[in-house]
Amino acid sequence: MDQTTQMTSAAGDTKVLVDPTDDLVLPFAIEGMSVRGRVARTGPVISDILSRHDYPPVVSRLLAETLLLVSMLGTALKLEGRFTVQTSSDGPVDLLVADMTKDGGLRGYAHFDAKAVASIESDTPTLAELTGKGSMALTVDQGPGRNSYQGVVPLEGNTIAACGEDYFRRSEQLPTLIKLVVAETLERDAGGAADAGWRAGGIMIQSMPEEGGHVRDLDPGDAPDGVRPDADDAEDENWNRATVLMQTVEDHELVDPALPAEQLLYRLYHEDGVRAFASHPLSFSCRCSRDYIKGVLEGFGSDEIADMHTDEGRIEVRCEFCSSTYDFDPGEIKGT
C-alpha cells in the first residue's frame, strides 16, 4: 500500500516523507581512527510499542529515547539473553523500562503520575523535570547459568542520551557521544486516511582503545579494570574531528526515512573512510503469554490470589509492556 508520512518536529515544522519501513541499528567504523559507532532508525516498531499505551506525548518521547538507547547499546554486546535499561526516580515519571533480546526484540513501558506530568508547563521538559532524582541501571542478563553484568549511574544529565554517555565515562572510561531524536508523525494511506505515529533515530560514536592492533569489542565481560591510558595527540585529534562532524547532524536527518543510514554516514565521514557493517533488525517482542502469567499466579498463596478477584470473581492480569489482558477462572490456578 502506498504510504506517505507527514513528520512534525518539536519546532512545529513539517515535511512529507515516504515509506517508513526501516527498523534497524547499523554499526560502523571510521577507517584510520579508533572510532566506532551505531545509527538507529525506527518507525513502525516504535509506533507499535507506543501505541499500546495511552501515554502523554512527553512520556512517549522519553520512553522512545530509552528504547533507542537500549537498541544501540544492546546490539553492541555479545548478547545471549536480554539487555535492559531502567530508570528509578522520585519525579513525575518514576520508572522507565526498555529491554531488548539478542534477536532485536524490543519492548518498554513507563510508570508516571498523570497529574504531575500534566502540571509540567513546558512542551519540551528536561529530564530532571520529568524524572527528578534517581538512577539509571544498565543490565546484561545472559540467561540461566551465565554471569550477569550491571552498571548504575545517577540521572544527572539533561537527557537520556547524556546519561548513556555518563555510563561509559564512569564504568568503561570510553569517550562517547550520543544523540537521540523522537518525532510524532501523521501517516496517510492511499485512501487518504490518517493515523498518528512516531519515528525515532539516533547516532553514537565511541573512541575505542586499540589492543594489539584490533579495536576492542563492547563485551559486557570485558569491562576494563583500570582507567584507560591517556590518548596520544593523534587519537585526540581523530576523536575531536569525529565529534565535530557528528554534531553537524540535524534532528530531521535522524528520523527521515527517505535518508538511508548509509547515506547519512557517507555524508558525515566519507573523507575519513567510513565502513558500515551488517545491520541489526529491530522488532516489537513481548514475552508474556497465558501460560507464563498462569505460572506466575501459581506462585502466590491462596490468600493473595483471593485479593486479586474482580467483582465478578475472576482474576485479570494486564501486561505492562504490551497491554494484553489475561482473564482466569480462579479454579484454573493450582493451589487455590
Secondary structure, DSSP 8 states (H G I E B T S, - for coil): --EEEEEE-TTS-EEEEE-----EEEEEEETTTTEEEEEEEESHHHHHHHHTS---HHHHHHHHHHHHHHHHHHTTS--SSEEEEEEEESSSEEEEEEEEETT-EEEEEEEE-HHHHHT---SS--HHHHH-SEEEEEEEE--TTS--EEEEEES-SSSHHHHHHHHIIIII---EEEEEEEEEEEEEETT--EEEEEEEEEEEEEE--EETTEE----GGG--SS------HHHHHHHHHHHHHHTT--HHHHH-TTS-HHHHHHHHHGGGTEEE---EE-EE-----HHHHHHHHTTS-HHHHHHTB-TTS-EEEE-TTT--EEEE-GGGSTT-
